[in-house]
Amino acid sequence: MKGYEIIDGKLVIHNTSLEWLDLSDTPVTDISALAGCKSLKTLYLHNTDVTDISALAGCKSLKTLGLSWTRVTDISVLAGCLALEWLDLSRTHATDISALGGCTALKRLGLYDTHVTDTSMLPSTCTIYRYGN
């Protein structure tokens, strides 16, 4: 049995000690169940209808987060994800990434085809990947 299932778009977690989860290209829309996953290090949500990532506030161990092709606009919750090293916001509707200012571990940020204009708050060691904007 997998450590999760998706029921009517809502994620149901059976194993809160998950460290890695790939929900890309699934019908998931609600990830609120991730609020209890304190050990989560890698999460891929590419190409889903997820809009709200507030459940990630308690995921202090999160290092890798893939959000490309999602409907996410507000990433303010990521201000508390200080271990975050890799983030992909490509083709999202996010425009304000100021929450990432305290994410000093951030090494790679995907901003392909976004409307993000201000990246001045990012650590100098962060490489930004973008095109099409």
N, C-alpha and C positions, 0 to 999 in steps of 0.2 A: 504494500500500500504506500502511495506517495504521502508525503507529509502535509499535503493540502488537497483541496478540491474546489471547484468553482460551481456554485449553485445559483442559478439565475443572475449571473454576473458578479455575485458576491464571493469573495475569497473566504474559505473556511480552512483554518490552520489546525492540523492534528499534531504537529510537532513544533512547539515554540522554540526549540533549540536549533532551528534551521540556520545555517550559515550562508547558504547559496540558494537562490530561487530565480528561475527563468520563467516568467509568465508572458513572454513576448508572443504576439500573434494568437492570444487566447481571448475569449469573450469577457474577461474580467473588467469590471467597472468600479468595484468597491474593494479597496485594500485595507480597510479599517482593522481587519484581523491582524495585520502586521504590527500593531501597537505593542503586542506582547512578545515580539521577537527581538529580544535584546542582543542576541548573538549574530544577527544578520550582518554579513559582510558584503555580499554581492547580490544585487537585485536588478533584473532586467524586466522592463515593462514596455519595451518597444512595440509600437503598432498595436496599442490597446486603446480602449475608450476611457481610461482612467483620467480623471480631472483633479481629484483631491488627493494630495500626498501627505496630509497632516498626520497620518498614522506613523510616519517615519520619524516623528519628533523624538521618540524613545530609542531609536536605532543608532546609538552612539558609536557602534562598531562599524557602521556602514562605510566601506571604502570605494565601492564601485556601484554606480547607479545609471542605468540606461533608460532614458525617458523619450527617446526620439519617436516621432510620429504619434505622440499622445496629445491629449487635449489639456495638458497641464499649463496653467498660466502663472500660478502663485507658487514660488519656490522658497518663500520666507522661512518655512519650517527647516530648511537645510542649514540655517545658521547654527543650529545645534549639532550638526554632523561634522565635528571637527576632524574626524579621521578620513573624511572623504578625499580620495585621490583622483578619481576619474568620474566625470559626469558628462553625459550626452544629452543635450537639450535640443539637438537638431530637429528642425521642422516641428517645433512646438510653438505655442503662442506666448511663451514667456518673453517679457521685455525688460523686466527689472531683475538684475542678478546681484543687487547690493547685499543680499543676505549672505553671499559667498565671501564677503570681505574678511571674515574671521576664519575661513577655511584655509589655513596656512599649509596644510598637507596637499592641497589640490595641485595636481601635476598636469592634468589634461582636461580640457573642456571643449566639447563639441557644440558649436553654434551654427552649423550649416543651416542656411536658409531660415534664419530667425530675424527678428527686428531688434535685437540687443545692440545698443550703440555704445554704452558706457561699460568698459571693462577695467577701468582704472583701479578698482578696489581689489583686483585679483593679485595674488602673490606673484612676484617677478619670475618665479620658477614655473609658473603655469603656462603651458603651451595651449594656444587657442586654435581650434580647427574650424574654419568657416569658408563658405563660398555661397554664391547665389544671393547675397544680400547687399 
